[in-house]
Amino acid sequence: MIDDPLLVLEAGAAPAPGHAPATVETPEWPGVTDPDVLRAQLLDWFAQYDNAGTRRTYAYALGLPVAWVDALGGAHSPDTRAARPRPPAAAPGPLHALAWFRWCATRDLDPRVATSAHVKAWLHALSAAGAARRTRQRMLATLSALYGHLAETGAVAANPAAIDRRRLGLVVSTREPSPTIRLTAQQVRALLDASGTLRHGPALRTLYATRARAVVALLTLGLRISELTGLDRDDLLRTGGDQVLRVHGKGGVRREVYMTDLAQQALSDYLAERDRLGSTATPARRGTSRAVAEPLIATRDGHRCSRVDLYRLLRRIAAAAGPALADVADRIHPHALRHAYVTIALEQDARIQHVRADVGHASITTTEHYDRGMRTRDTTAADLVAAAIAAADPPITTGDPSSAAADPSAAAGDPSPPAGVRDPS
């Protein structure tokens, strides 16, 4: 059996725009007799999404080559967004081999003839491999959206992923606590303080220290990690007298995120140091844009940081934060800071509608899922019940419990058990 059955598809990945297509034979696809047709049908679905990050996320989740969707380009204006370098593709995770199209390929199964039984078997395989319920829920939702499109266009007869999620245990209630670790305001402050303590060489010490602090400060605004890595310097602008970030969010939705004094200062220090080292401190003329999109957070050589880069950086910062994060340092990830933004905001009595707009949740029920205000030590009734039990008067007894008078049946001289109770002897 081929270790990775879809490696044959990588050779058929479309070239980036502006590059001559490579000379390759039509790629094979185990179980599929017309791979070019299937690929075109899939790309028709991907083309519905304006946001390149969304297309990449879905392609990776389904086990397809990310280069396929990168070749679709985007709907951004040609003078700015077309030149936007894309972040590196995510490294294959432990479940990547079980992504839907790879799972089908190992069985020589044409995905267009898959049934609900196949989808259920795939979900059970994911569960056996340790996939969390939320992971399986997301993967099934992506698959259902794809097959819904294929059914509408006549590529498949029906949607095999339209199955009862409740019976599969894949319905998550908004009352169910989030599995993300909960950071307090003090722990977030510890991360910020530790960001400048990482050890670096003397030549770039200031650059790396200011970049680390800027990354943490920007994540405290409730940004998704994909939103942060996708930001350009041109996305930092002033409007209505306030400095904001114009964020390209999930599903192609754009929103303005207001810069706090903390984030503004941290980012300003980082960009000033980066410009000093790169001798590019001359500002662009008003009303013009840079010829090439410049990432807001960059590697030393000016390339765009990947999500993995920032994930690893955050882990290093957490490890250096000392006792404040000792218990959770090995579980810190960028989403924990987005989670902290929502939970801390709600604890400070911010209106949930405002918090939803800040972080770009499509539904307010998603924001409610982060609200742990109803499940804290102060709001639980457990302590009230325990206190009531402790304060209750003990039962009243008369005489010596060990005497015969304490047993009514013994006092009456009746050795038989009460009526309706079988004698254990």
N, C-alpha and C positions, 0 to 999 in steps of 0.2 A: 504493500500500500504506500502511496506517496505520502511523505511526512506532511507536506503542506500542499494540498491538491490545487490551491488557487495560485500557486507560484507561476503557473503557466499563464495566468491572466495578467501578471505584472508585466510580462513582455509586451502585452498588447495595450498597456496604459498609454493614453493619448499624450502627446508632447505638450509642453507649455506653449501658450500663445506666442507667436513670433519665431518659433523654432521649427525647423523642417522636420516632418514626421520621419521617424526611424523606419528603416526597411525591415519589417518583420512579417512573418507569415500570420495568417489568421489564427489567433490564439485558441487553444483547446479549452473546453470547459467540461469536466467530467459529468456525464449524464445529459448534456445539452448538445443537440445536433445543430443548432443555429445560434452560436454564441454572439455573433454580431447583432442579430435581431434582438436577443434578450438584453444585450447591453444597451441598445438604443431605447428599448422600452423602459429600462431602469433610469437612464439619463433623462428621459422625458419627465419622470417624476421628480428627479433632483432639480431639474431646471425651474420647477415651481418656486423654489426657495431663493430669495434674493441674496441672503446672507451666506457668504462663502464658508464661514465657520460652521453654520448649521449643516450645510451640505457635507462638510468634512466629518462632522460628528456622526451624522447618519451613515455615511459610507463606512466609517471605521466600525460602527456598531453592527453593521450588517456583514462585515468581513470583506468588503470590496476595496479595490485599490483606490487610495485617496487621489492619486493622479488623475483618475477618470473625471472626478467632479471638479478638480482644479482647472481642467481644460475648458470647463464651461464658462470661465471668466466671471464677470459680475455686472451689475447694473450701475456701478458707480461712474461718475464722470471721468472721461479719459485723461484729463489733465492731472488728476490727483490719485484716485483710487485704483486706476489700472496699474499704476506703478507700485502699489503697496505690496511689499514682499510678504509672502505668507509665512506664518510660523512653521517650524519643522513639524512633520507628522508625528503623532504620538507613537511611542514605542509600544510594540505588541504586549498586551497584558496577559495575565494567566488564562483568561477566558476567550482570547482571540481565536483560538483554534475551534471554538464552539460557536462562533458567530454563525448566523443562519446560513449564509451561502456556502461557507466552508463546511458546515455540518452536512448540508445537502450534497456537496461535492464528494465527500468521503463515502457517500452511499450511492453515488452515480444517479442522483435524483434530480430531475429537471424541476426547479423551483415552481414552475408554472403548473405542474400537475400535483403539487403537494396538497395534502388533505389536512383536516383538523387533527387527525390522528398523528400525522407527522409533526405538526406543531406542538402537540402535547408531549410527544416523545422527546422532542428537542428541549422543551422546558424542563422535563424530568432530568435530562442529561445535564442541563445547567445547574439544577438543584443539587444533583449528585456531585458536581464538580465544586460545590461550595458557593455558588452565586447567591447573593442575598436576595431577599424577596423584592426589594426595590429595584435591584438590577434586572431581575427577570421581568418585573412590571414594565420598566422602561423599554427593554428590548422587545417585549411583546407589543407595546404601544407603537413603536417604530415600525415593526413588521406589519401591524394592522393598517397603519396609514399607507404603507407602500402597496399592500394588496388591495386596499380600497381603491386606489388609483388604477391599478392594473385591471380590476374588475370593471371600473367605469369605462376604460378604454377598450375592453374586450380582449385583453391579453390573457386573462384567466376567466374561468366560468364563475367563480365565487371567491369570497375572501376567507381563506382557511384560518386566518388569525382572529376572526370575529367569534371568539369562544367565551364561555362563561368564566370570567376572571374570579368571581366570588368562590365558585367551587374549587378553583385552583389555588385559593388562598392568596390571590394577588390584588385584592382590594384593600387599599390602605386608607384608614380613616384619618381625618384631620385631627382627631383626638389622640391618635397614636403618637408618642413622643418621637422626636427626630433622633436618629442614631448618631448625628454629628455631635462631637464633644462640645460642651458648653463652656465658652471662655468668659470669665468675668472681666469687668473694666480694668481691674488691677492686673490681670494676666495680660491683657492687651497692652497696657502700659509697660509691663515688663518686657514684652516683645520689642516694643519701640526702643526702650532703653538698651536692650541687648544688641540691637541691630548695628550699633556703632562699635561694638567690642570685638567683632570677628577679626582674626589675625590675617593680615595681608602684608605683602611686600611694601617697603617704604615708598616706592615710586607711585603706586596706585592705591595707597591706603585710603586717601580721602575720597577718591572716586568710588571705590567699592563700598566704603562706609556710608556715604551719602546715598548711593543707589539702594543699599539694603534698607535704609530708613525710609526712603521714598516708596519702595515696594510695600512695606508694612503700612505706611501711612495711607497709601492709595487703596489698599485692601480694606482699611477701616471705613471706607466710604460705601461699602457694601457691593463692590464690583465683583463680577464673576472673573475667574482667572483667565478665561478666554477673552473677556472684554478688555482686561488689562493688557494682555500680550498683543492685542490687536490695535491698541491706541497709537496714533501718530502724534507728533508734536503739534500738527495743525488742528488736532482735536481739542487742544487747550486754547480756549478763547474767552473773551470778555463780552458779556451780553447783559443789558439792563443794569450795568454798573457792577456786576458780579462776575467773578472768574468761574468758569464751568468747564467740565469735560463733556464733549459730545460723544456719547458712548454708542457703539453699534452692538445692540443687544441681541438676545435670543430671538430667533424667528424673523430677523431683519428689522426689528423694531428699534428705533433710535430714541434716546432720551438724553436729557441734560442732567448731569450730576454736579451739584454745587460743591465747590472746593471749600473745605474748612481751613482755618488758619494753620492748623497742624499740617495738613496735606500740602497746602500751598507753600509753606516754608520749606518742608522737606523736599518737595519737587524742585523748587527754585534753587536750593543748595546743590542738588544733584545735577541739574541742567547747567548751572553756572560752572561747576567743576568739569563737566564733560566738554563744554564749549572751550574752557580754558586749555584743556589738554589737546583738543582737536583744532584749536584756533578757528572756531566757527561761530564766534560770539556775535558776528554782525547780524542784526535782525533782518528779516525779510521786509521788503517794502509793503506798506499798507495796501490791501486790496489784491495782493499777489500771493501765490502759493509756491511752495518749494517745487523744484523740477522733479525731484524724486522724494517720495514719501519717506520721512525719517521717523523711525519708531520712537515712542515716548520713553520707553525703557529698553535699553540696548545692551548688547554685549560689548566687550572692550573694543572690538573691531567694527562696531557700528551696526551689526546685524540684529535682527529682532530676537528677543529672548523667547524661548519656548516655555510651555507650561511646566515641563519637567525641570527646566532651569530654576524657575521660581519656586517650585515645590521643594526642590533640594535646598535652596537658599533659606526658605522658611524653616525647614527642619534644623538647619545649622544654627539659625538664630534662636530657635526654641531650646536647643541643647545648651546654648550659652547663657540662657536666661536664669539659670540657677534654680533655687528652691521653688520659686513661684510657678514654674512650669514643669517641675521634675516629674510629676505623676502623669503628664499628658504629652511630654515633648516628643515621644515616638509616635503620637497619633495626630500631631498638628498637620494641617493641610490648608491650602488657601480658602476652601469653602468654610472652614471653621471661623474665619474672620468675617466673612459675609453673614454667616449665622449669628456671630456676635453682634454685628450691626443691628440686625432685626431684634434680637432678644433684648439688648441693652436699650434700644429705642423704645420698645414696648414697656420695659420696666420703668422708663422715665416718663411714662404716660403720653408718649407721642401718639397722635391719631393714626390708626392702622391704615387708613386710606393714604396718608402721606408716606408712611413707611413702604407701602406697596409701590407707590410711584417712584420712590427713591431707588429701590432695588430692581424695578422692572418686572415684577410678578404679573403674569397674565391674569391671574385670578386672585381675589382676596383670600380665598380659602387656602392658597399656598402660603400666604403671609401668616394666616391664623395657625398653620401647622407649626410655625416657629415659636408661637406664644406659649411659653412655659409658665406664664404668670398664674395659671390656674392649677399648676402642679408643682408647688413649692412647699417647703416645710411650713411656711406661715399660713398657707391656704388649705393644707390637708386637714381632714377631720379626724385623722388617726389619734392625734394627741388629745383631742377633746373627748373621744371615746375612752381612751386610757385613763384620763383624769376623772371621768364620771365613774368608771369602775372602781378606781382607787378611793373615791370619796363616798361610795355607797356604804350604808351601814351593814355590818355583818349580820347574818341570820340569827334570829333569837332562838335560843335553846333553853330548856328547863331541866334541871337536875343533872345528873351525871350521865353523859351519853353512853357510858359503858354499862350502866345499870339496866336491869330489865324494864324499869319504868319508862325508859326512853323509847322502848319498842312497844307500840300499842298492842301488837299481836301477842307479844310475850306476856304483857300485863293481863291480857284476857285469858291466858293459858291455852291459846289456840295455836298449835304447832303447824297448822296447814297454811299454805301460801294464800294470798288474796285471790278472790274469785277471778277467773279468766287468765291466771298466770300459771304456766305449767311448772310442776315441781321438777327442779333440776335433777333430782335423784332418780 
